[in-house]
Amino acid sequence: MPSEITSQDQLDKIIKLTIEQSGDLITKRSKDKIKLKFRTKKTLFTIKLPLNEAEKLIGELSSKLNVVSL
């Protein structure tokens, strides 16, 4: 069952964990938001962000994680 990320602190920890475990970042776009899914070995973490925030984060992480767009 996926876990929802609710704070910036959680997001920072999940990003570090995903990078350490060579996980994936899966993105799903809608009209006004992007859903980011961080896949680690055990758990799937999700967060919904506005387009501009998500695009910035994806740009920063694209060199560190495998980014998959749905």
C-alpha positions as CSV (number, residue, x, y, z in Angstrom):
1,M,0.0,0.0,0.0
2,P,1.5,3.4,-1.0
3,S,2.3,6.0,1.7
4,E,1.5,9.6,1.2
5,I,4.2,12.2,1.9
6,T,2.8,15.1,3.8
7,S,5.8,17.3,4.8
8,Q,9.0,18.7,3.3
9,D,11.0,16.9,5.9
10,Q,9.5,13.6,4.9
11,L,10.1,14.4,1.2
12,D,13.8,15.0,1.9
13,K,14.2,11.7,3.8
14,I,12.4,9.8,1.0
15,I,14.5,11.3,-1.7
16,K,17.7,10.3,0.1
17,L,16.4,6.8,0.7
18,T,15.3,6.4,-2.9
19,I,18.7,7.5,-4.2
20,E,20.5,5.2,-1.7
21,Q,18.5,2.2,-2.8
22,S,18.8,3.0,-6.6
23,G,15.0,3.4,-6.8
24,D,12.8,5.0,-9.4
25,L,10.9,8.2,-9.7
26,I,7.6,7.7,-11.5
27,T,5.6,10.8,-12.6
28,K,2.0,11.1,-13.7
29,R,0.7,14.5,-15.0
30,S,-2.7,16.0,-14.7
31,K,-4.0,19.4,-15.7
32,D,-2.7,21.3,-12.7
33,K,-0.6,18.9,-10.6
34,I,2.0,16.2,-11.0
35,K,1.9,13.1,-8.9
36,L,5.4,11.9,-8.0
37,K,5.9,8.3,-6.9
38,F,9.2,7.3,-5.2
39,R,9.7,3.5,-5.5
40,T,12.1,2.0,-3.0
41,K,12.8,-1.7,-2.4
42,K,10.0,-2.0,0.2
43,T,7.6,0.8,-0.2
44,L,6.0,3.2,-2.7
45,F,5.8,6.8,-1.5
46,T,3.6,9.4,-3.3
47,I,3.2,13.2,-3.3
48,K,1.1,15.6,-5.4
49,L,2.8,18.9,-6.2
50,P,2.0,21.9,-8.4
51,L,3.5,21.9,-11.9
52,N,6.3,24.4,-11.2
53,E,7.5,22.8,-8.0
54,A,7.3,19.3,-9.5
55,E,9.2,20.3,-12.7
56,K,12.0,21.9,-10.6
57,L,12.3,18.7,-8.4
58,I,12.3,16.4,-11.4
59,G,15.0,18.4,-13.1
60,E,17.2,18.2,-9.9
61,L,16.6,14.4,-9.5
62,S,16.8,13.3,-13.1
63,S,20.6,12.8,-12.9
64,K,20.4,10.8,-9.7
65,L,17.3,8.6,-10.3
66,N,15.7,6.7,-13.1
67,V,12.7,9.0,-14.0
68,V,9.7,7.2,-15.7
69,S,6.8,9.3,-17.1
70,L,3.3,7.8,-17.3
